[in-house]
Amino acid sequence: MVEKVVVGWSGGKDSALALFEVSQLGMQVVGLITNVTQDYDRISIHGVRRVLLEQQAESLGLPLKKMMLVQGVSDKEYEKEFTAVLRSYRTQGITSMVFGDIFLEDVKKFRDESLTKLGMQGIYPLWKQNTKRIAEKFIKLGFKAMVTVVDGNVLGKEFAGREYNVQFLAELPAGVDPCGENGEFHSFVYDGPNFSKPVKFRKGEVTLKQNRFWHCDLIPM
Protein backbone atom coordinates (compact mmCIF):
# COMPACT_ATOMS: atom_id res chain seq x y z
CA MET A 1 0.00 0.00 0.00
CA VAL A 2 1.28 3.48 -0.92
CA GLU A 3 1.89 5.65 2.15
CA LYS A 4 0.02 8.95 2.11
CA VAL A 5 1.77 11.91 3.72
CA VAL A 6 1.36 15.63 4.23
CA VAL A 7 4.37 17.97 3.96
CA GLY A 8 5.30 20.83 6.28
CA TRP A 9 5.96 23.50 3.66
CA SER A 10 7.91 26.75 4.15
CA GLY A 11 8.23 27.50 0.46
CA GLY A 12 11.99 27.23 0.85
CA LYS A 13 14.66 24.88 -0.39
CA ASP A 14 14.78 22.34 2.45
CA SER A 15 11.04 21.60 2.40
CA ALA A 16 11.18 21.50 -1.43
CA LEU A 17 13.94 18.90 -1.38
CA ALA A 18 12.17 16.89 1.34
CA LEU A 19 9.01 16.85 -0.79
CA PHE A 20 11.00 15.69 -3.81
CA GLU A 21 12.75 12.96 -1.83
CA VAL A 22 9.58 11.36 -0.41
CA SER A 23 7.92 11.53 -3.84
CA GLN A 24 10.91 9.68 -5.29
CA LEU A 25 10.43 7.02 -2.59
CA GLY A 26 6.91 6.45 -3.88
CA MET A 27 4.98 8.16 -1.09
CA GLN A 28 1.77 9.95 -2.08
CA VAL A 29 1.79 13.58 -0.96
CA VAL A 30 -1.78 14.68 -0.26
CA GLY A 31 -1.06 18.29 0.65
CA LEU A 32 1.19 21.04 1.96
CA ILE A 33 0.85 22.89 5.30
CA THR A 34 2.29 26.40 5.50
CA ASN A 35 2.39 29.00 8.29
CA VAL A 36 1.17 32.39 7.07
CA THR A 37 1.46 35.52 9.25
CA GLN A 38 -1.94 37.11 8.71
CA ASP A 39 -0.77 40.59 9.79
CA TYR A 40 1.36 40.76 6.61
CA ASP A 41 -0.30 38.05 4.49
CA ARG A 42 3.10 36.44 3.95
CA ILE A 43 4.77 33.11 4.66
CA SER A 44 5.97 33.24 8.28
CA ILE A 45 9.72 33.94 8.66
CA HIS A 46 10.40 33.62 4.90
CA GLY A 47 8.44 36.82 4.22
CA VAL A 48 7.03 35.73 0.84
CA ARG A 49 3.63 37.01 -0.33
CA ARG A 50 0.75 34.55 -0.02
CA VAL A 51 -0.09 34.76 -3.73
CA LEU A 52 3.38 33.46 -4.64
CA LEU A 53 2.94 30.61 -2.16
CA GLU A 54 -0.36 29.72 -3.83
CA GLN A 55 1.21 29.82 -7.30
CA GLN A 56 4.01 27.60 -6.01
CA ALA A 57 1.53 24.98 -4.75
CA GLU A 58 -0.40 25.21 -8.03
CA SER A 59 2.77 24.54 -10.04
CA LEU A 60 3.49 21.53 -7.81
CA GLY A 61 -0.08 20.32 -8.30
CA LEU A 62 -0.72 19.96 -4.58
CA PRO A 63 -3.49 21.21 -2.25
CA LEU A 64 -2.34 23.89 0.19
CA LYS A 65 -3.47 24.34 3.79
CA LYS A 66 -2.55 27.74 5.24
CA MET A 67 -2.23 28.08 9.01
CA MET A 68 -3.13 31.75 9.51
CA LEU A 69 -1.19 32.98 12.55
CA VAL A 70 -0.95 36.36 14.25
CA GLN A 71 2.47 37.99 14.55
CA GLY A 72 4.24 36.88 17.72
CA VAL A 73 1.91 33.91 18.29
CA SER A 74 2.69 32.10 21.55
CA ASP A 75 4.00 28.54 21.54
CA LYS A 76 0.78 27.40 23.22
CA GLU A 77 -1.46 29.03 20.60
CA TYR A 78 0.71 27.73 17.77
CA GLU A 79 0.53 24.18 19.10
CA LYS A 80 -3.26 24.50 19.38
CA GLU A 81 -3.54 25.56 15.71
CA PHE A 82 -1.03 22.97 14.56
CA THR A 83 -2.85 20.18 16.43
CA ALA A 84 -6.20 21.20 14.90
CA VAL A 85 -4.73 21.01 11.40
CA LEU A 86 -3.05 17.67 12.10
CA ARG A 87 -6.29 16.26 13.47
CA SER A 88 -8.07 17.09 10.21
CA TYR A 89 -5.52 15.03 8.29
CA ARG A 90 -5.55 12.25 10.88
CA THR A 91 -9.30 11.79 10.36
CA GLN A 92 -8.53 11.23 6.66
CA GLY A 93 -6.22 8.36 7.61
CA ILE A 94 -2.97 10.31 7.20
CA THR A 95 -0.50 9.19 9.85
CA SER A 96 2.78 10.82 8.70
CA MET A 97 4.02 14.37 8.15
CA VAL A 98 7.20 15.22 6.25
CA PHE A 99 9.63 17.96 7.32
CA GLY A 100 12.82 19.42 5.84
CA ASP A 101 14.64 19.75 9.18
CA ILE A 102 18.32 18.81 9.14
CA PHE A 103 19.85 19.07 12.61
CA LEU A 104 17.79 21.25 14.99
CA GLU A 105 16.98 18.78 17.77
CA ASP A 106 14.58 21.05 19.70
CA VAL A 107 12.44 21.71 16.61
CA LYS A 108 12.25 18.00 15.81
CA LYS A 109 11.35 17.20 19.42
CA PHE A 110 8.43 19.67 19.35
CA ARG A 111 7.14 18.27 16.06
CA ASP A 112 7.42 14.66 17.18
CA GLU A 113 5.67 15.32 20.49
CA SER A 114 2.79 17.09 18.74
CA LEU A 115 2.42 14.28 16.21
CA THR A 116 2.66 11.48 18.78
CA LYS A 117 -0.33 12.90 20.68
CA LEU A 118 -2.44 12.20 17.59
CA GLY A 119 -0.95 8.84 16.76
CA MET A 120 1.11 10.29 13.92
CA GLN A 121 4.82 10.30 13.11
CA GLY A 122 7.34 12.64 11.50
CA ILE A 123 9.39 11.78 8.42
CA TYR A 124 12.69 13.65 8.01
CA PRO A 125 14.35 12.80 4.66
CA LEU A 126 17.25 15.24 5.19
CA TRP A 127 17.90 14.56 8.87
CA LYS A 128 21.59 14.55 9.89
CA GLN A 129 22.79 14.72 6.29
CA ASN A 130 25.79 16.90 5.42
CA THR A 131 24.38 20.35 4.65
CA LYS A 132 26.99 21.13 2.00
CA ARG A 133 25.97 17.99 0.12
CA ILE A 134 22.27 18.82 0.56
CA ALA A 135 22.88 22.27 -0.95
CA GLU A 136 24.83 20.85 -3.86
CA LYS A 137 22.18 18.20 -4.52
CA PHE A 138 19.39 20.79 -4.51
CA ILE A 139 21.19 22.84 -7.16
CA LYS A 140 22.25 19.83 -9.24
CA LEU A 141 18.65 18.56 -9.41
CA GLY A 142 17.70 21.82 -11.13
CA PHE A 143 15.81 23.58 -8.36
CA LYS A 144 15.83 27.39 -8.53
CA ALA A 145 15.48 29.53 -5.41
CA MET A 146 15.79 33.14 -4.31
CA VAL A 147 17.21 34.18 -0.94
CA THR A 148 14.41 36.24 0.61
CA VAL A 149 15.68 36.94 4.14
CA VAL A 150 19.13 37.11 5.70
CA ASP A 151 20.13 37.60 9.32
CA GLY A 152 22.08 40.85 9.40
CA ASN A 153 24.10 39.57 12.36
CA VAL A 154 25.88 37.08 10.12
CA LEU A 155 25.28 38.20 6.50
CA GLY A 156 25.26 41.56 4.75
CA LYS A 157 22.39 43.18 2.89
CA GLU A 158 23.96 42.15 -0.42
CA PHE A 159 23.07 38.49 0.20
CA ALA A 160 19.31 39.22 0.21
CA GLY A 161 17.61 38.89 -3.16
CA ARG A 162 20.28 36.64 -4.63
CA GLU A 163 19.91 33.36 -6.45
CA TYR A 164 20.69 30.35 -4.31
CA ASN A 165 23.40 28.85 -6.49
CA VAL A 166 27.02 27.66 -6.51
CA GLN A 167 28.33 31.23 -6.46
CA PHE A 168 26.15 32.12 -3.47
CA LEU A 169 27.48 29.11 -1.55
CA ALA A 170 31.07 29.96 -2.46
CA GLU A 171 30.71 33.51 -1.09
CA LEU A 172 29.16 32.57 2.27
CA PRO A 173 31.41 33.58 5.18
CA ALA A 174 33.04 30.84 7.24
CA GLY A 175 30.68 29.46 9.87
CA VAL A 176 27.49 30.14 7.91
CA ASP A 177 25.63 26.90 7.22
CA PRO A 178 25.20 26.21 3.47
CA CYS A 179 21.51 25.45 4.08
CA GLY A 180 20.98 28.31 6.56
CA GLU A 181 19.85 25.73 9.10
CA ASN A 182 20.76 28.06 11.99
CA GLY A 183 18.48 30.77 10.56
CA GLU A 184 21.24 32.62 8.68
CA PHE A 185 19.00 32.96 5.61
CA HIS A 186 15.68 31.79 4.15
CA SER A 187 14.59 31.14 0.58
CA PHE A 188 11.73 30.78 -1.89
CA VAL A 189 11.81 28.01 -4.50
CA TYR A 190 10.34 29.13 -7.81
CA ASP A 191 11.18 26.25 -10.13
CA GLY A 192 12.39 22.67 -10.05
CA PRO A 193 12.07 19.15 -11.44
CA ASN A 194 8.60 18.67 -9.90
CA PHE A 195 7.23 22.12 -10.92
CA SER A 196 4.92 22.27 -13.94
CA LYS A 197 6.07 25.86 -14.61
CA PRO A 198 8.22 28.51 -12.91
CA VAL A 199 6.60 30.91 -10.44
CA LYS A 200 7.01 34.38 -11.98
CA PHE A 201 8.03 37.42 -9.95
CA ARG A 202 10.32 40.42 -9.96
CA LYS A 203 12.61 41.57 -7.20
CA GLY A 204 11.43 44.49 -5.13
CA GLU A 205 13.10 46.50 -2.40
CA VAL A 206 15.48 45.12 0.21
CA THR A 207 14.51 46.49 3.60
CA LEU A 208 15.72 46.05 7.19
CA LYS A 209 13.16 44.67 9.65
CA GLN A 210 13.38 44.30 13.44
CA ASN A 211 16.69 46.17 13.12
CA ARG A 212 18.30 42.88 12.14
CA PHE A 213 16.82 40.99 9.17
CA TRP A 214 17.24 42.04 5.53
CA HIS A 215 14.11 41.17 3.52
CA CYS A 216 13.94 41.16 -0.27
CA ASP A 217 10.37 41.58 -1.44
CA LEU A 218 9.34 39.30 -4.32
CA ILE A 219 6.56 40.91 -6.36
CA PRO A 220 4.19 38.65 -8.35
CA MET A 221 4.08 39.16 -12.11
Residue pairs with C-beta under 8 A, 6 or more apart in sequence:
2 26
2 27
2 28
3 26
3 27
3 28
3 96
4 27
4 28
4 29
4 30
4 93
4 94
4 96
5 22
5 27
5 28
5 29
5 30
5 94
5 96
5 97
5 98
5 123
6 29
6 30
6 31
6 32
6 33
6 65
6 89
6 94
6 96
6 97
6 98
7 15
7 18
7 19
7 22
7 29
7 31
7 32
7 33
7 62
7 97
7 98
7 99
8 15
8 33
8 97
8 98
8 99
8 100
8 111
9 15
9 19
9 32
9 33
9 34
9 57
9 64
10 34
10 35
10 43
10 45
10 46
10 100
10 186
11 34
11 43
11 46
11 48
11 52
11 53
11 56
11 187
11 188
11 189
12 46
12 100
12 145
12 186
12 187
12 188
12 189
13 100
13 135
13 138
13 143
13 145
13 164
13 179
13 187
13 189
14 100
14 101
14 102
14 126
14 134
14 179
14 181
15 99
15 100
16 100
16 138
16 143
16 145
16 189
16 192
17 100
17 125
17 126
17 134
17 137
17 138
17 141
17 143
18 98
18 99
18 100
18 124
18 125
18 126
19 29
19 32
19 60
19 98
19 100
19 194
20 141
20 143
20 192
20 193
20 194
21 125
21 126
22 29
22 98
22 123
22 125
23 29
23 194
25 125
27 98
27 123
29 62
29 98
30 62
30 63
30 89
30 92
30 94
31 62
31 63
31 64
31 65
31 89
32 57
32 60
32 62
32 63
32 64
32 65
33 65
33 67
33 85
33 97
34 43
34 53
34 64
34 65
34 66
34 67
35 43
35 44
35 45
35 66
35 67
35 69
36 42
36 43
36 44
36 50
36 53
36 66
36 67
36 68
36 69
37 43
37 44
37 69
37 70
37 71
38 68
38 69
38 70
39 70
39 71
40 47
40 71
41 49
41 50
42 48
42 49
42 50
43 50
43 53
43 188
44 69
45 149
45 186
46 148
46 149
46 186
46 187
46 188
47 148
47 149
47 186
47 215
47 217
48 148
48 188
48 218
49 217
49 218
49 219
49 220
50 66
51 220
52 188
52 199
52 201
52 218
52 220
53 64
53 66
54 64
55 199
55 200
55 220
56 188
56 189
56 190
56 199
57 63
57 64
59 195
59 196
59 197
59 198
59 199
60 194
60 195
60 196
61 196
65 85
67 81
67 82
67 85
69 77
69 78
69 81
73 81
79 110
79 114
82 114
83 114
83 117
83 118
86 97
86 114
86 115
86 118
86 120
87 118
89 97
89 120
90 118
90 119
90 120
94 120
95 119
95 120
95 121
96 120
96 121
96 122
96 123
97 111
97 115
97 120
97 121
97 122
97 123
98 122
98 123
98 124
98 125
99 108
99 111
99 122
99 123
99 124
100 124
100 125
100 126
101 107
101 108
101 111
101 124
101 126
101 127
102 126
102 127
102 128
102 129
102 131
102 134
102 179
102 181
103 127
103 128
103 131
103 181
104 181
108 122
108 124
108 127
111 122
112 121
112 122
115 121
115 122
126 134
131 177
131 178
131 179
131 181
132 169
132 178
134 178
134 179
135 169
135 178
135 179
136 169
138 145
138 164
139 164
139 165
139 166
141 192
141 193
142 191
142 192
142 193
143 189
143 191
143 192
143 193
144 163
144 164
144 189
144 190
144 191
144 192
144 198
145 163
145 164
145 187
145 188
145 189
145 190
146 161
146 162
146 163
146 164
146 187
146 188
146 190
146 201
146 203
146 216
146 218
147 159
147 160
147 161
147 162
147 163
147 164
147 168
147 185
147 186
147 187
147 216
148 160
148 161
148 186
148 187
148 188
148 215
148 216
148 218
149 160
149 185
149 186
149 213
149 214
149 215
149 216
150 156
150 157
150 159
150 160
150 184
150 185
150 186
150 213
150 214
151 183
151 184
151 185
151 212
151 213
152 208
152 212
152 213
152 214
153 212
154 173
154 175
154 176
154 184
155 172
155 173
155 176
155 184
155 185
155 214
156 214
157 206
157 208
157 214
159 168
159 171
159 185
159 214
160 185
160 206
160 214
160 215
160 216
161 203
161 206
161 216
162 168
164 187
169 178
172 178
176 184
176 185
177 184
180 186
180 187
188 218
190 198
190 199
190 200
190 201
191 197
191 198
191 199
200 220
200 221
201 218
201 219
201 220
201 221
202 218
202 219
202 221
203 216
203 217
203 218
203 219
204 216
204 217
204 218
204 219
205 216
205 217
206 214
206 215
206 216
206 217
207 214
207 215
207 217
208 214
208 215
209 215
